[in-house]
């Protein structure tokens, strides 16, 4: 495990953890690209709309994380000093990312609705809202990234994975296969982050996990495009 990346100066502007900020912005670029391309499509439904806003909010979250949580955190801490052990400027990116994961969960729930009972769909939606509220409250109270990780793990590994496994079993859709592939890539990124695997000080576990997040986001985008062609979404499934 390596220590934090040294700061660099660009035109006398100090940038902390420069590669980490850059790789965060790579995720942002992929997500904004996906949001833009999906917004161009004339085809739309509830699932598609939730996925579009998932990409938009995740793009915003990773931009906030890179700028406020890494590259220029020192400047914001100097302007608005606090007594917290962890800088509260990490919260904006964390909270937006939690909202983003909730949108991805909601997209999966809407994807499932055509093949489940309406009451069950409403129950899943209620749980989706309550889960977000609870985790946001805990995260703000503790300012602890651990709860952001727990929320993401629950959303991706439990909700999105279980729903797409069920849809794949019932309908054999290509989009479900792609969603599961994207979650798998995210899981590898989480393992890298949790175990702090790195290649060196200039390419640490943050950087590797960010690039895997970017790859996962791209596969989510391909899954989202495919989803509009799948029978279950268009009401043709049997």
C-alpha positions in Angstrom: 0.0 0.0 0.0 1.4 3.4 -1.0 0.9 6.8 0.7 -1.1 9.7 -0.8 0.0 11.0 -4.2 2.3 14.1 -4.0 0.7 17.4 -5.0 1.5 19.0 -8.3 1.3 22.7 -9.4 -0.1 23.9 -12.7 0.3 27.6 -13.3 0.9 28.1 -9.6 -2.4 26.2 -8.8 -1.9 23.3 -6.3 -3.6 20.1 -7.2 -3.6 17.3 -4.6 -3.9 13.6 -5.6 -3.8 14.6 -9.3 -4.1 11.2 -10.9 -7.0 10.3 -8.5 -8.8 13.5 -9.5 -8.2 12.8 -13.2 -9.5 9.2 -13.0 -12.6 10.5 -11.1 -13.1 12.9 -14.1 -12.7 10.0 -16.5 -15.7 8.4 -14.9 -17.5 11.7 -15.2 -16.7 11.9 -18.9 -18.1 8.4 -19.5 -21.3 9.1 -17.6 -22.0 12.4 -19.2 -21.3 10.8 -22.6 -23.8 8.1 -21.8 -26.4 10.6 -20.5 -26.0 12.8 -23.6 -26.3 9.9 -26.1 -29.3 8.4 -24.3 -31.0 11.8 -24.3 -30.7 11.9 -28.1 -32.8 8.8 -28.4 -36.4 9.3 -29.4 -37.3 6.0 -27.7 -38.1 6.4 -24.0 -39.9 4.7 -21.1 -39.7 4.8 -17.3 -36.6 2.5 -17.2 -34.8 4.6 -19.8 -35.5 7.8 -17.9 -34.2 6.5 -14.6 -31.1 5.2 -16.3 -30.5 8.6 -18.0 -30.6 10.4 -14.7 -28.4 7.7 -13.2 -25.7 8.6 -15.6 -26.2 12.3 -15.1 -26.1 12.1 -11.3 -23.1 9.7 -11.3 -21.3 12.1 -13.6 -22.0 14.9 -11.2 -21.0 12.8 -8.1 -17.6 11.8 -9.5 -16.9 15.3 -10.6 -17.6 16.6 -7.1 -15.6 13.7 -5.7 -12.6 14.5 -7.8 -12.7 18.3 -7.3 -14.0 18.7 -3.7 -12.9 15.4 -2.3 -9.4 15.1 -3.8 -7.9 17.8 -6.0 -8.9 21.0 -4.2 -10.2 19.8 -0.9 -7.5 21.8 0.8 -8.9 25.0 -0.6 -12.4 24.4 0.5 -11.2 23.3 4.0 -9.3 26.5 4.3 -12.3 28.6 3.3 -14.7 26.7 5.5 -12.7 25.1 8.3 -14.4 22.4 10.4 -13.6 20.3 13.4 -14.5 17.0 11.7 -11.9 14.3 11.4 -13.1 13.7 7.8 -13.6 16.8 5.6 -17.4 17.5 5.1 -16.5 18.5 1.6 -16.5 14.8 0.7 -20.2 14.6 1.5 -21.6 16.3 -1.7 -20.0 13.7 -4.0 -20.9 10.8 -1.6 -24.6 11.9 -1.3 -25.1 12.5 -5.0 -23.6 9.0 -5.7 -26.0 7.4 -3.3 -28.9 9.1 -5.0 -27.5 7.9 -8.3 -27.3 4.3 -7.1 -30.9 4.6 -6.0 -31.9 5.7 -9.5 -30.2 2.6 -10.9 -32.1 0.4 -8.4 -35.3 2.1 -9.5 -34.6 1.4 -13.1 -34.1 -2.3 -12.3 -37.4 -2.3 -10.3 -39.2 -0.7 -13.3 -37.5 -3.3 -15.6 -39.0 -6.1 -13.4 -42.5 -4.7 -13.1 -44.0 -6.3 -16.3 -43.4 -9.8 -14.9 -44.3 -9.3 -11.2 -47.5 -8.5 -9.3 -48.2 -4.7 -9.0 -48.3 -4.8 -5.2 -44.8 -6.3 -5.2 -43.5 -3.6 -7.5 -44.9 -0.9 -5.2 -43.3 -2.6 -2.2 -39.9 -2.6 -3.9 -40.3 1.1 -4.8 -41.2 2.0 -1.1 -38.1 0.0 0.1 -36.0 1.8 -2.5 -37.0 5.2 -1.1 -36.7 4.3 2.6 -33.3 2.8 2.1 -32.0 6.0 0.5 -33.4 8.2 3.3 -31.9 6.0 6.0 -28.4 5.8 4.5 -28.3 9.5 3.7 -29.1 10.3 7.3 -26.5 7.9 8.7 -23.8 9.2 6.2 -24.4 12.8 7.1 -24.4 12.1 10.8 -21.2 10.0 10.7 -19.4 11.5 7.6 -18.1 8.0 7.0 -17.5 6.5 3.6 -18.2 3.1 4.9 -22.0 3.7 4.7 -21.7 4.9 1.1 -20.0 1.6 0.3 -22.6 -0.4 2.1 -25.4 1.4 0.2 -23.6 0.8 -3.1 -23.1 -2.8 -2.3 -26.7 -3.3 -1.4 -27.9 -1.5 -4.5 -25.6 -3.2 -7.0 -25.0 -6.6 -5.6 -28.5 -7.3 -4.0 -31.1 -5.2 -5.9 -29.7 -4.8 -9.4 -28.0 -8.2 -9.5 -30.9 -10.2 -8.1 -33.5 -8.5 -10.3 -31.4 -9.0 -13.5 -30.7 -12.6 -12.6 -34.4 -13.2 -12.3 -35.2 -11.4 -15.6 -32.4 -13.4 -17.3 -33.9 -16.6 -16.0 -37.5 -15.6 -17.1 -36.8 -13.8 -20.4 -33.1 -14.5 -21.4 -32.6 -10.8 -22.3 -29.3 -9.5 -23.5 -29.6 -6.3 -21.5 -29.8 -8.4 -18.3 -26.5 -10.1 -19.2 -24.9 -6.7 -19.8 -26.2 -5.3 -16.5 -24.7 -8.3 -14.7 -21.4 -7.8 -16.5 -21.3 -4.2 -15.4 -22.0 -5.1 -11.8 -19.3 -7.7 -12.0 -16.8 -5.0 -13.1 -17.9 -2.8 -10.3 -17.4 -5.6 -7.8 -13.8 -6.0 -9.0 -13.3 -2.3 -8.6 -14.7 -2.5 -5.0 -12.3 -5.4 -4.2 -9.3 -3.3 -5.5 -10.5 -0.4 -3.3 -11.1 -2.4 -0.2 -7.9 -4.3 -0.4 -5.9 -1.2 -1.4 -4.2 -2.9 -4.3 -2.1 -0.5 -6.3 0.7 -0.3 -8.8 2.6 2.5 -7.2 2.2 6.0 -5.7 1.1 7.4 -9.1 -1.5 4.7 -9.7 -3.0 3.7 -6.5 -6.2 1.8 -5.5 -8.3 4.9 -6.0 -7.1 5.3 -9.5 -7.5 1.6 -10.5 -11.0 1.4 -9.0 -12.0 4.7 -10.8 -11.0 3.3 -14.1 -12.9 0.1 -13.4 -15.9 2.3 -12.5 -15.5 4.0 -15.9 -15.5 0.7 -17.7 -18.5 -0.4 -15.7 -20.4 2.8 -16.5 -19.7 2.2 -20.2 -21.1 -1.4 -20.0 -24.1 0.0 -18.1 -24.6 2.4 -21.0 -24.5 -0.5 -23.6 -27.0 -2.4 -21.4 -29.2 0.6 -21.3 -29.2 1.0 -25.1 -30.0 -2.7 -25.5 -32.7 -2.6 -22.9 -34.9 -0.5 -25.3 -34.9 -3.4 -27.7 -35.8 -6.1 -25.2 -39.3 -7.7 -25.3 -39.8 -7.3 -21.5 -39.6 -3.5 -21.7 -41.7 -3.2 -24.9 -44.5 -5.4 -23.5 -43.9 -8.3 -25.9 -42.5 -10.8 -23.4 -44.5 -14.0 -22.7 
